[in-house]
Amino acid sequence: MLEFKSDKLFDDFLVATVLADLFDETDSIDTLFLSKKIVDGLEKHGLITCNDKVKDYFDDNAAA
């Protein structure tokens, strides 16, 4: 049987990279900007719902 071992950090990186490619066309390296684009994209497509606390976090940190 073939056994596939994976590193959790690599898995997280891969998912974040794919989502960033899907939702950001600027090729930004700003992690807060990319996080917001990913969250906005997932919310727009109905995959997640965000409460006001999450939206306020991005708004507050984007202004800083």
mmCIF file as Biopython writes it, N, C-alpha, C and O atoms, coordinates in Angstrom:
data_model
#
loop_
_atom_site.group_PDB
_atom_site.id
_atom_site.type_symbol
_atom_site.label_atom_id
_atom_site.label_alt_id
_atom_site.label_comp_id
_atom_site.label_asym_id
_atom_site.label_entity_id
_atom_site.label_seq_id
_atom_site.pdbx_PDB_ins_code
_atom_site.Cartn_x
_atom_site.Cartn_y
_atom_site.Cartn_z
_atom_site.occupancy
_atom_site.B_iso_or_equiv
_atom_site.auth_seq_id
_atom_site.auth_asym_id
_atom_site.pdbx_PDB_model_num
ATOM 1   N N  . MET A ? 1  ? 0.846   -1.177 0.000   1.0 0.0 1  A 1 
ATOM 2   C CA . MET A ? 1  ? 0.000   0.000  0.000   1.0 0.0 1  A 1 
ATOM 3   C C  . MET A ? 1  ? 0.893   1.241  0.000   1.0 0.0 1  A 1 
ATOM 4   O O  . MET A ? 1  ? 1.883   1.310  0.728   1.0 0.0 1  A 1 
ATOM 5   N N  . LEU A ? 2  ? 0.532   2.196  -0.812  1.0 0.0 2  A 1 
ATOM 6   C CA . LEU A ? 2  ? 1.268   3.450  -0.897  1.0 0.0 2  A 1 
ATOM 7   C C  . LEU A ? 2  ? 0.824   4.372  0.239   1.0 0.0 2  A 1 
ATOM 8   O O  . LEU A ? 2  ? -0.367  4.619  0.428   1.0 0.0 2  A 1 
ATOM 9   N N  . GLU A ? 3  ? 1.783   4.861  0.971   1.0 0.0 3  A 1 
ATOM 10  C CA . GLU A ? 3  ? 1.468   5.736  2.092   1.0 0.0 3  A 1 
ATOM 11  C C  . GLU A ? 3  ? 1.958   7.139  1.765   1.0 0.0 3  A 1 
ATOM 12  O O  . GLU A ? 3  ? 3.110   7.326  1.373   1.0 0.0 3  A 1 
ATOM 13  N N  . PHE A ? 4  ? 1.094   8.111  1.925   1.0 0.0 4  A 1 
ATOM 14  C CA . PHE A ? 4  ? 1.435   9.503  1.637   1.0 0.0 4  A 1 
ATOM 15  C C  . PHE A ? 4  ? 1.510   10.273 2.938   1.0 0.0 4  A 1 
ATOM 16  O O  . PHE A ? 4  ? 0.520   10.400 3.658   1.0 0.0 4  A 1 
ATOM 17  N N  . LYS A ? 5  ? 2.688   10.783 3.231   1.0 0.0 5  A 1 
ATOM 18  C CA . LYS A ? 5  ? 2.856   11.588 4.435   1.0 0.0 5  A 1 
ATOM 19  C C  . LYS A ? 5  ? 2.935   13.045 4.022   1.0 0.0 5  A 1 
ATOM 20  O O  . LYS A ? 5  ? 3.598   13.394 3.045   1.0 0.0 5  A 1 
ATOM 21  N N  . SER A ? 6  ? 2.255   13.883 4.772   1.0 0.0 6  A 1 
ATOM 22  C CA . SER A ? 6  ? 2.218   15.299 4.428   1.0 0.0 6  A 1 
ATOM 23  C C  . SER A ? 6  ? 2.484   16.134 5.668   1.0 0.0 6  A 1 
ATOM 24  O O  . SER A ? 6  ? 2.138   15.749 6.785   1.0 0.0 6  A 1 
ATOM 25  N N  . ASP A ? 7  ? 3.090   17.256 5.453   1.0 0.0 7  A 1 
ATOM 26  C CA . ASP A ? 7  ? 3.366   18.209 6.517   1.0 0.0 7  A 1 
ATOM 27  C C  . ASP A ? 7  ? 2.200   19.182 6.605   1.0 0.0 7  A 1 
ATOM 28  O O  . ASP A ? 7  ? 1.799   19.756 5.593   1.0 0.0 7  A 1 
ATOM 29  N N  . LYS A ? 8  ? 1.655   19.374 7.788   1.0 0.0 8  A 1 
ATOM 30  C CA . LYS A ? 8  ? 0.501   20.255 7.988   1.0 0.0 8  A 1 
ATOM 31  C C  . LYS A ? 8  ? 0.797   21.680 7.520   1.0 0.0 8  A 1 
ATOM 32  O O  . LYS A ? 8  ? -0.064  22.317 6.914   1.0 0.0 8  A 1 
ATOM 33  N N  . LEU A ? 9  ? 1.969   22.175 7.784   1.0 0.0 9  A 1 
ATOM 34  C CA . LEU A ? 9  ? 2.323   23.526 7.346   1.0 0.0 9  A 1 
ATOM 35  C C  . LEU A ? 9  ? 2.330   23.629 5.823   1.0 0.0 9  A 1 
ATOM 36  O O  . LEU A ? 9  ? 1.892   24.635 5.265   1.0 0.0 9  A 1 
ATOM 37  N N  . PHE A ? 10 ? 2.826   22.592 5.152   1.0 0.0 10 A 1 
ATOM 38  C CA . PHE A ? 10 ? 2.815   22.600 3.696   1.0 0.0 10 A 1 
ATOM 39  C C  . PHE A ? 10 ? 1.387   22.551 3.172   1.0 0.0 10 A 1 
ATOM 40  O O  . PHE A ? 10 ? 1.054   23.248 2.213   1.0 0.0 10 A 1 
ATOM 41  N N  . ASP A ? 11 ? 0.543   21.737 3.791   1.0 0.0 11 A 1 
ATOM 42  C CA . ASP A ? 11 ? -0.863  21.664 3.388   1.0 0.0 11 A 1 
ATOM 43  C C  . ASP A ? 11 ? -1.534  23.028 3.502   1.0 0.0 11 A 1 
ATOM 44  O O  . ASP A ? 11 ? -2.240  23.453 2.588   1.0 0.0 11 A 1 
ATOM 45  N N  . ASP A ? 12 ? -1.316  23.712 4.620   1.0 0.0 12 A 1 
ATOM 46  C CA . ASP A ? 12 ? -1.892  25.041 4.826   1.0 0.0 12 A 1 
ATOM 47  C C  . ASP A ? 12 ? -1.364  26.031 3.787   1.0 0.0 12 A 1 
ATOM 48  O O  . ASP A ? 12 ? -2.119  26.835 3.240   1.0 0.0 12 A 1 
ATOM 49  N N  . PHE A ? 13 ? -0.066  25.963 3.526   1.0 0.0 13 A 1 
ATOM 50  C CA . PHE A ? 13 ? 0.538   26.837 2.526   1.0 0.0 13 A 1 
ATOM 51  C C  . PHE A ? 13 ? -0.062  26.592 1.146   1.0 0.0 13 A 1 
ATOM 52  O O  . PHE A ? 13 ? -0.378  27.537 0.423   1.0 0.0 13 A 1 
ATOM 53  N N  . LEU A ? 14 ? -0.215  25.333 0.789   1.0 0.0 14 A 1 
ATOM 54  C CA . LEU A ? 14 ? -0.770  24.987 -0.514  1.0 0.0 14 A 1 
ATOM 55  C C  . LEU A ? 14 ? -2.200  25.500 -0.676  1.0 0.0 14 A 1 
ATOM 56  O O  . LEU A ? 14 ? -2.549  26.070 -1.709  1.0 0.0 14 A 1 
ATOM 57  N N  . VAL A ? 15 ? -3.012  25.296 0.339   1.0 0.0 15 A 1 
ATOM 58  C CA . VAL A ? 15 ? -4.398  25.776 0.286   1.0 0.0 15 A 1 
ATOM 59  C C  . VAL A ? 15 ? -4.431  27.293 0.169   1.0 0.0 15 A 1 
ATOM 60  O O  . VAL A ? 15 ? -5.169  27.835 -0.654  1.0 0.0 15 A 1 
ATOM 61  N N  . ALA A ? 16 ? -3.645  27.977 0.977   1.0 0.0 16 A 1 
ATOM 62  C CA . ALA A ? 16 ? -3.611  29.443 0.932   1.0 0.0 16 A 1 
ATOM 63  C C  . ALA A ? 16 ? -3.122  29.940 -0.430  1.0 0.0 16 A 1 
ATOM 64  O O  . ALA A ? 16 ? -3.637  30.933 -0.945  1.0 0.0 16 A 1 
ATOM 65  N N  . THR A ? 17 ? -2.151  29.272 -1.008  1.0 0.0 17 A 1 
ATOM 66  C CA . THR A ? 17 ? -1.621  29.670 -2.312  1.0 0.0 17 A 1 
ATOM 67  C C  . THR A ? 17 ? -2.668  29.502 -3.409  1.0 0.0 17 A 1 
ATOM 68  O O  . THR A ? 17 ? -2.830  30.380 -4.256  1.0 0.0 17 A 1 
ATOM 69  N N  . VAL A ? 18 ? -3.370  28.388 -3.394  1.0 0.0 18 A 1 
ATOM 70  C CA . VAL A ? 18 ? -4.413  28.150 -4.403  1.0 0.0 18 A 1 
ATOM 71  C C  . VAL A ? 18 ? -5.539  29.169 -4.252  1.0 0.0 18 A 1 
ATOM 72  O O  . VAL A ? 18 ? -6.007  29.726 -5.245  1.0 0.0 18 A 1 
ATOM 73  N N  . LEU A ? 19 ? -5.976  29.417 -3.020  1.0 0.0 19 A 1 
ATOM 74  C CA . LEU A ? 19 ? -7.042  30.400 -2.798  1.0 0.0 19 A 1 
ATOM 75  C C  . LEU A ? 19 ? -6.594  31.798 -3.199  1.0 0.0 19 A 1 
ATOM 76  O O  . LEU A ? 19 ? -7.374  32.548 -3.787  1.0 0.0 19 A 1 
ATOM 77  N N  . ALA A ? 20 ? -5.365  32.158 -2.894  1.0 0.0 20 A 1 
ATOM 78  C CA . ALA A ? 20 ? -4.859  33.470 -3.287  1.0 0.0 20 A 1 
ATOM 79  C C  . ALA A ? 20 ? -4.838  33.609 -4.808  1.0 0.0 20 A 1 
ATOM 80  O O  . ALA A ? 20 ? -5.191  34.660 -5.343  1.0 0.0 20 A 1 
ATOM 81  N N  . ASP A ? 21 ? -4.431  32.561 -5.494  1.0 0.0 21 A 1 
ATOM 82  C CA . ASP A ? 21 ? -4.437  32.596 -6.966  1.0 0.0 21 A 1 
ATOM 83  C C  . ASP A ? 21 ? -5.847  32.734 -7.522  1.0 0.0 21 A 1 
ATOM 84  O O  . ASP A ? 21 ? -6.047  33.375 -8.554  1.0 0.0 21 A 1 
ATOM 85  N N  . LEU A ? 22 ? -6.820  32.142 -6.850  1.0 0.0 22 A 1 
ATOM 86  C CA . LEU A ? 22 ? -8.205  32.219 -7.310  1.0 0.0 22 A 1 
ATOM 87  C C  . LEU A ? 22 ? -8.815  33.604 -7.111  1.0 0.0 22 A 1 
ATOM 88  O O  . LEU A ? 22 ? -9.556  34.091 -7.966  1.0 0.0 22 A 1 
ATOM 89  N N  . PHE A ? 23 ? -8.502  34.233 -5.983  1.0 0.0 23 A 1 
ATOM 90  C CA . PHE A ? 23 ? -9.214  35.446 -5.600  1.0 0.0 23 A 1 
ATOM 91  C C  . PHE A ? 23 ? -8.408  36.736 -5.694  1.0 0.0 23 A 1 
ATOM 92  O O  . PHE A ? 23 ? -8.958  37.814 -5.469  1.0 0.0 23 A 1 
ATOM 93  N N  . ASP A ? 24 ? -7.138  36.656 -6.016  1.0 0.0 24 A 1 
ATOM 94  C CA . ASP A ? 24 ? -6.323  37.867 -6.119  1.0 0.0 24 A 1 
ATOM 95  C C  . ASP A ? 24 ? -5.591  37.888 -7.450  1.0 0.0 24 A 1 
ATOM 96  O O  . ASP A ? 24 ? -4.837  36.969 -7.769  1.0 0.0 24 A 1 
ATOM 97  N N  . GLU A ? 25 ? -5.813  38.925 -8.214  1.0 0.0 25 A 1 
ATOM 98  C CA . GLU A ? 25 ? -5.169  39.050 -9.527  1.0 0.0 25 A 1 
ATOM 99  C C  . GLU A ? 25 ? -3.948  39.962 -9.489  1.0 0.0 25 A 1 
ATOM 100 O O  . GLU A ? 25 ? -3.311  40.178 -10.520 1.0 0.0 25 A 1 
ATOM 101 N N  . THR A ? 26 ? -3.611  40.500 -8.315  1.0 0.0 26 A 1 
ATOM 102 C CA . THR A ? 26 ? -2.532  41.480 -8.232  1.0 0.0 26 A 1 
ATOM 103 C C  . THR A ? 26 ? -1.167  40.862 -7.945  1.0 0.0 26 A 1 
ATOM 104 O O  . THR A ? 26 ? -0.152  41.552 -8.037  1.0 0.0 26 A 1 
ATOM 105 N N  . ASP A ? 27 ? -1.123  39.588 -7.601  1.0 0.0 27 A 1 
ATOM 106 C CA . ASP A ? 27 ? 0.127   38.928 -7.192  1.0 0.0 27 A 1 
ATOM 107 C C  . ASP A ? 27 ? 0.770   39.603 -5.984  1.0 0.0 27 A 1 
ATOM 108 O O  . ASP A ? 27 ? 1.994   39.648 -5.858  1.0 0.0 27 A 1 
ATOM 109 N N  . SER A ? 28 ? -0.072  40.125 -5.105  1.0 0.0 28 A 1 
ATOM 110 C CA . SER A ? 28 ? 0.410   40.791 -3.899  1.0 0.0 28 A 1 
ATOM 111 C C  . SER A ? 28 ? 1.084   39.788 -2.967  1.0 0.0 28 A 1 
ATOM 112 O O  . SER A ? 28 ? 0.777   38.596 -2.989  1.0 0.0 28 A 1 
ATOM 113 N N  . ILE A ? 29 ? 2.006   40.291 -2.149  1.0 0.0 29 A 1 
ATOM 114 C CA . ILE A ? 29 ? 2.610   39.463 -1.105  1.0 0.0 29 A 1 
ATOM 115 C C  . ILE A ? 29 ? 2.194   39.937 0.285   1.0 0.0 29 A 1 
ATOM 116 O O  . ILE A ? 29 ? 2.680   39.419 1.290   1.0 0.0 29 A 1 
ATOM 117 N N  . ASP A ? 30 ? 1.302   40.911 0.343   1.0 0.0 30 A 1 
ATOM 118 C CA . ASP A ? 30 ? 0.772   41.433 1.605   1.0 0.0 30 A 1 
ATOM 119 C C  . ASP A ? 30 ? -0.211  40.418 2.177   1.0 0.0 30 A 1 
ATOM 120 O O  . ASP A ? 30 ? -1.300  40.233 1.634   1.0 0.0 30 A 1 
ATOM 121 N N  . THR A ? 31 ? 0.170   39.759 3.273   1.0 0.0 31 A 1 
ATOM 122 C CA . THR A ? 31 ? -0.655  38.672 3.816   1.0 0.0 31 A 1 
ATOM 123 C C  . THR A ? 31 ? -2.016  39.140 4.303   1.0 0.0 31 A 1 
ATOM 124 O O  . THR A ? 31 ? -2.995  38.408 4.161   1.0 0.0 31 A 1 
ATOM 125 N N  . LEU A ? 32 ? -2.110  40.329 4.869   1.0 0.0 32 A 1 
ATOM 126 C CA . LEU A ? 32 ? -3.412  40.833 5.318   1.0 0.0 32 A 1 
ATOM 127 C C  . LEU A ? 32 ? -4.317  41.093 4.113   1.0 0.0 32 A 1 
ATOM 128 O O  . LEU A ? 32 ? -5.500  40.754 4.140   1.0 0.0 32 A 1 
ATOM 129 N N  . PHE A ? 33 ? -3.768  41.688 3.066   1.0 0.0 33 A 1 
ATOM 130 C CA . PHE A ? 33 ? -4.525  41.943 1.846   1.0 0.0 33 A 1 
ATOM 131 C C  . PHE A ? 33 ? -5.004  40.638 1.226   1.0 0.0 33 A 1 
ATOM 132 O O  . PHE A ? 33 ? -6.164  40.520 0.831   1.0 0.0 33 A 1 
ATOM 133 N N  . LEU A ? 34 ? -4.106  39.657 1.143   1.0 0.0 34 A 1 
ATOM 134 C CA . LEU A ? 34 ? -4.475  38.358 0.572   1.0 0.0 34 A 1 
ATOM 135 C C  . LEU A ? 34 ? -5.524  37.660 1.423   1.0 0.0 34 A 1 
ATOM 136 O O  . LEU A ? 34 ? -6.451  37.052 0.887   1.0 0.0 34 A 1 
ATOM 137 N N  . SER A ? 35 ? -5.391  37.741 2.729   1.0 0.0 35 A 1 
ATOM 138 C CA . SER A ? 35 ? -6.382  37.133 3.618   1.0 0.0 35 A 1 
ATOM 139 C C  . SER A ? 35 ? -7.759  37.723 3.384   1.0 0.0 35 A 1 
ATOM 140 O O  . SER A ? 35 ? -8.756  37.003 3.321   1.0 0.0 35 A 1 
ATOM 141 N N  . LYS A ? 36 ? -7.804  39.038 3.255   1.0 0.0 36 A 1 
ATOM 142 C CA . LYS A ? 36 ? -9.082  39.705 3.010   1.0 0.0 36 A 1 
ATOM 143 C C  . LYS A ? 36 ? -9.657  39.289 1.664   1.0 0.0 36 A 1 
ATOM 144 O O  . LYS A ? 36 ? -10.857 39.034 1.563   1.0 0.0 36 A 1 
ATOM 145 N N  . LYS A ? 37 ? -8.830  39.215 0.632   1.0 0.0 37 A 1 
ATOM 146 C CA . LYS A ? 37 ? -9.305  38.801 -0.689  1.0 0.0 37 A 1 
ATOM 147 C C  . LYS A ? 37 ? -9.841  37.366 -0.652  1.0 0.0 37 A 1 
ATOM 148 O O  . LYS A ? 37 ? -10.863 37.068 -1.270  1.0 0.0 37 A 1 
ATOM 149 N N  . ILE A ? 38 ? -9.156  36.485 0.068   1.0 0.0 38 A 1 
ATOM 150 C CA . ILE A ? 38 ? -9.602  35.098 0.179   1.0 0.0 38 A 1 
ATOM 151 C C  . ILE A ? 38 ? -10.940 35.031 0.914   1.0 0.0 38 A 1 
ATOM 152 O O  . ILE A ? 38 ? -11.872 34.372 0.454   1.0 0.0 38 A 1 
ATOM 153 N N  . VAL A ? 39 ? -11.034 35.709 2.048   1.0 0.0 39 A 1 
ATOM 154 C CA . VAL A ? 39 ? -12.278 35.706 2.826   1.0 0.0 39 A 1 
ATOM 155 C C  . VAL A ? 39 ? -13.417 36.310 2.002   1.0 0.0 39 A 1 
ATOM 156 O O  . VAL A ? 39 ? -14.518 35.760 1.969   1.0 0.0 39 A 1 
ATOM 157 N N  . ASP A ? 40 ? -13.157 37.433 1.342   1.0 0.0 40 A 1 
ATOM 158 C CA . ASP A ? 40 ? -14.184 38.056 0.495   1.0 0.0 40 A 1 
ATOM 159 C C  . ASP A ? 40 ? -14.626 37.120 -0.629  1.0 0.0 40 A 1 
ATOM 160 O O  . ASP A ? 40 ? -15.817 37.015 -0.919  1.0 0.0 40 A 1 
ATOM 161 N N  . GLY A ? 41 ? -13.672 36.442 -1.257  1.0 0.0 41 A 1 
ATOM 162 C CA . GLY A ? 41 ? -13.993 35.526 -2.346  1.0 0.0 41 A 1 
ATOM 163 C C  . GLY A ? 41 ? -14.801 34.331 -1.883  1.0 0.0 41 A 1 
ATOM 164 O O  . GLY A ? 41 ? -15.761 33.935 -2.544  1.0 0.0 41 A 1 
ATOM 165 N N  . LEU A ? 42 ? -14.423 33.754 -0.754  1.0 0.0 42 A 1 
ATOM 166 C CA . LEU A ? 42 ? -15.172 32.620 -0.217  1.0 0.0 42 A 1 
ATOM 167 C C  . LEU A ? 42 ? -16.579 33.036 0.189   1.0 0.0 42 A 1 
ATOM 168 O O  . LEU A ? 42 ? -17.541 32.295 -0.016  1.0 0.0 42 A 1 
ATOM 169 N N  . GLU A ? 43 ? -16.688 34.230 0.768   1.0 0.0 43 A 1 
ATOM 170 C CA . GLU A ? 43 ? -18.004 34.728 1.171   1.0 0.0 43 A 1 
ATOM 171 C C  . GLU A ? 43 ? -18.872 35.029 -0.057  1.0 0.0 43 A 1 
ATOM 172 O O  . GLU A ? 43 ? -20.062 34.714 -0.069  1.0 0.0 43 A 1 
ATOM 173 N N  . LYS A ? 44 ? -18.289 35.624 -1.065  1.0 0.0 44 A 1 
ATOM 174 C CA . LYS A ? 44 ? -19.014 35.969 -2.293  1.0 0.0 44 A 1 
ATOM 175 C C  . LYS A ? 44 ? -19.607 34.726 -2.956  1.0 0.0 44 A 1 
ATOM 176 O O  . LYS A ? 44 ? -20.701 34.776 -3.516  1.0 0.0 44 A 1 
ATOM 177 N N  . HIS A ? 45 ? -18.882 33.624 -2.888  1.0 0.0 45 A 1 
ATOM 178 C CA . HIS A ? 45 ? -19.334 32.387 -3.513  1.0 0.0 45 A 1 
ATOM 179 C C  . HIS A ? 45 ? -20.159 31.510 -2.559  1.0 0.0 45 A 1 
ATOM 180 O O  . HIS A ? 45 ? -20.493 30.372 -2.889  1.0 0.0 45 A 1 
ATOM 181 N N  . GLY A ? 46 ? -20.481 32.041 -1.390  1.0 0.0 46 A 1 
ATOM 182 C CA . GLY A ? 46 ? -21.347 31.336 -0.448  1.0 0.0 46 A 1 
ATOM 183 C C  . GLY A ? 46 ? -20.703 30.174 0.272   1.0 0.0 46 A 1 
ATOM 184 O O  . GLY A ? 46 ? -21.399 29.304 0.795   1.0 0.0 46 A 1 
ATOM 185 N N  . LEU A ? 47 ? -19.375 30.148 0.306   1.0 0.0 47 A 1 
ATOM 186 C CA . LEU A ? 47 ? -18.685 29.054 0.977   1.0 0.0 47 A 1 
ATOM 187 C C  . LEU A ? 47 ? -18.502 29.310 2.468   1.0 0.0 47 A 1 
ATOM 188 O O  . LEU A ? 47 ? -18.353 28.368 3.247   1.0 0.0 47 A 1 
ATOM 189 N N  . ILE A ? 48 ? -18.515 30.573 2.866   1.0 0.0 48 A 1 
ATOM 190 C CA . ILE A ? 48 ? -18.454 30.950 4.278   1.0 0.0 48 A 1 
ATOM 191 C C  . ILE A ? 48 ? -19.363 32.149 4.494   1.0 0.0 48 A 1 
ATOM 192 O O  . ILE A ? 48 ? -19.771 32.813 3.542   1.0 0.0 48 A 1 
ATOM 193 N N  . THR A ? 49 ? -19.671 32.415 5.737   1.0 0.0 49 A 1 
ATOM 194 C CA . THR A ? 49 ? -20.346 33.660 6.098   1.0 0.0 49 A 1 
ATOM 195 C C  . THR A ? 49 ? -19.500 34.323 7.174   1.0 0.0 49 A 1 
ATOM 196 O O  . THR A ? 49 ? -18.987 33.657 8.073   1.0 0.0 49 A 1 
ATOM 197 N N  . CYS A ? 50 ? -19.360 35.623 7.078   1.0 0.0 50 A 1 
ATOM 198 C CA . CYS A ? 50 ? -18.533 36.364 8.029   1.0 0.0 50 A 1 
ATOM 199 C C  . CYS A ? 50 ? -19.420 37.244 8.899   1.0 0.0 50 A 1 
ATOM 200 O O  . CYS A ? 50 ? -20.360 37.885 8.429   1.0 0.0 50 A 1 
ATOM 201 N N  . ASN A ? 51 ? -19.091 37.251 10.162  1.0 0.0 51 A 1 
ATOM 202 C CA . ASN A ? 51 ? -19.811 38.157 11.048  1.0 0.0 51 A 1 
ATOM 203 C C  . ASN A ? 51 ? -19.113 39.518 11.051  1.0 0.0 51 A 1 
ATOM 204 O O  . ASN A ? 51 ? -18.050 39.690 10.454  1.0 0.0 51 A 1 
ATOM 205 N N  . ASP A ? 52 ? -19.724 40.462 11.723  1.0 0.0 52 A 1 
ATOM 206 C CA . ASP A ? 52 ? -19.184 41.822 11.748  1.0 0.0 52 A 1 
ATOM 207 C C  . ASP A ? 52 ? -17.809 41.882 12.402  1.0 0.0 52 A 1 
ATOM 208 O O  . ASP A ? 52 ? -17.003 42.745 12.053  1.0 0.0 52 A 1 
ATOM 209 N N  . LYS A ? 53 ? -17.524 40.981 13.344  1.0 0.0 53 A 1 
ATOM 210 C CA . LYS A ? 53 ? -16.224 40.986 14.018  1.0 0.0 53 A 1 
ATOM 211 C C  . LYS A ? 53 ? -15.095 40.709 13.024  1.0 0.0 53 A 1 
ATOM 212 O O  . LYS A ? 53 ? -14.041 41.342 13.093  1.0 0.0 53 A 1 
ATOM 213 N N  . VAL A ? 54 ? -15.306 39.777 12.110  1.0 0.0 54 A 1 
ATOM 214 C CA . VAL A ? 54 ? -14.289 39.453 11.099  1.0 0.0 54 A 1 
ATOM 215 C C  . VAL A ? 54 ? -14.111 40.633 10.151  1.0 0.0 54 A 1 
ATOM 216 O O  . VAL A ? 54 ? -12.984 41.018 9.840   1.0 0.0 54 A 1 
ATOM 217 N N  . LYS A ? 55 ? -15.216 41.205 9.693   1.0 0.0 55 A 1 
ATOM 218 C CA . LYS A ? 55 ? -15.137 42.341 8.775   1.0 0.0 55 A 1 
ATOM 219 C C  . LYS A ? 55 ? -14.465 43.536 9.442   1.0 0.0 55 A 1 
ATOM 220 O O  . LYS A ? 55 ? -13.670 44.233 8.812   1.0 0.0 55 A 1 
ATOM 221 N N  . ASP A ? 56 ? -14.780 43.775 10.712  1.0 0.0 56 A 1 
ATOM 222 C CA . ASP A ? 56 ? -14.148 44.876 11.450  1.0 0.0 56 A 1 
ATOM 223 C C  . ASP A ? 56 ? -12.647 44.655 11.596  1.0 0.0 56 A 1 
ATOM 224 O O  . ASP A ? 56 ? -11.875 45.612 11.531  1.0 0.0 56 A 1 
ATOM 225 N N  . TYR A ? 57 ? -12.221 43.401 11.794  1.0 0.0 57 A 1 
ATOM 226 C CA . TYR A ? 57 ? -10.802 43.099 11.921  1.0 0.0 57 A 1 
ATOM 227 C C  . TYR A ? 57 ? -10.047 43.528 10.666  1.0 0.0 57 A 1 
ATOM 228 O O  . TYR A ? 57 ? -9.005  44.177 10.754  1.0 0.0 57 A 1 
ATOM 229 N N  . PHE A ? 58 ? -10.575 43.165 9.503   1.0 0.0 58 A 1 
ATOM 230 C CA . PHE A ? 58 ? -9.910  43.537 8.255   1.0 0.0 58 A 1 
ATOM 231 C C  . PHE A ? 58 ? -9.946  45.044 8.036   1.0 0.0 58 A 1 
ATOM 232 O O  . PHE A ? 58 ? -8.955  45.627 7.594   1.0 0.0 58 A 1 
ATOM 233 N N  . ASP A ? 59 ? -11.069 45.679 8.337   1.0 0.0 59 A 1 
ATOM 234 C CA . ASP A ? 59 ? -11.182 47.123 8.160   1.0 0.0 59 A 1 
ATOM 235 C C  . ASP A ? 59 ? -10.222 47.868 9.083   1.0 0.0 59 A 1 
ATOM 236 O O  . ASP A ? 59 ? -9.556  48.815 8.665   1.0 0.0 59 A 1 
ATOM 237 N N  . ASP A ? 60 ? -10.156 47.431 10.348  1.0 0.0 60 A 1 
ATOM 238 C CA . ASP A ? 60 ? -9.267  48.092 11.318  1.0 0.0 60 A 1 
ATOM 239 C C  . ASP A ? 60 ? -7.800  47.931 10.936  1.0 0.0 60 A 1 
ATOM 240 O O  . ASP A ? 60 ? -7.027  48.884 11.028  1.0 0.0 60 A 1 
ATOM 241 N N  . ASN A ? 61 ? -7.411  46.730 10.506  1.0 0.0 61 A 1 
ATOM 242 C CA . ASN A ? 61 ? -6.015  46.479 10.170  1.0 0.0 61 A 1 
ATOM 243 C C  . ASN A ? 61 ? -5.621  47.044 8.822   1.0 0.0 61 A 1 
ATOM 244 O O  . ASN A ? 61 ? -4.452  47.363 8.604   1.0 0.0 61 A 1 
ATOM 245 N N  . ALA A ? 62 ? -6.557  47.172 7.932   1.0 0.0 62 A 1 
ATOM 246 C CA . ALA A ? 62 ? -6.253  47.751 6.625   1.0 0.0 62 A 1 
ATOM 247 C C  . ALA A ? 62 ? -5.961  49.238 6.760   1.0 0.0 62 A 1 
ATOM 248 O O  . ALA A ? 62 ? -5.183  49.790 5.981   1.0 0.0 62 A 1 
ATOM 249 N N  . ALA A ? 63 ? -6.578  49.893 7.742   1.0 0.0 63 A 1 
ATOM 250 C CA . ALA A ? 63 ? -6.375  51.328 7.947   1.0 0.0 63 A 1 
ATOM 251 C C  . ALA A ? 63 ? -5.035  51.615 8.601   1.0 0.0 63 A 1 
ATOM 252 O O  . ALA A ? 63 ? -4.521  52.729 8.500   1.0 0.0 63 A 1 
ATOM 253 N N  . ALA A ? 64 ? -4.467  50.623 9.268   1.0 0.0 64 A 1 
ATOM 254 C CA . ALA A ? 64 ? -3.211  50.836 10.010  1.0 0.0 64 A 1 
ATOM 255 C C  . ALA A ? 64 ? -2.009  50.941 9.103   1.0 0.0 64 A 1 
ATOM 256 O O  . ALA A ? 64 ? -0.889  51.119 9.580   1.0 0.0 64 A 1 
#
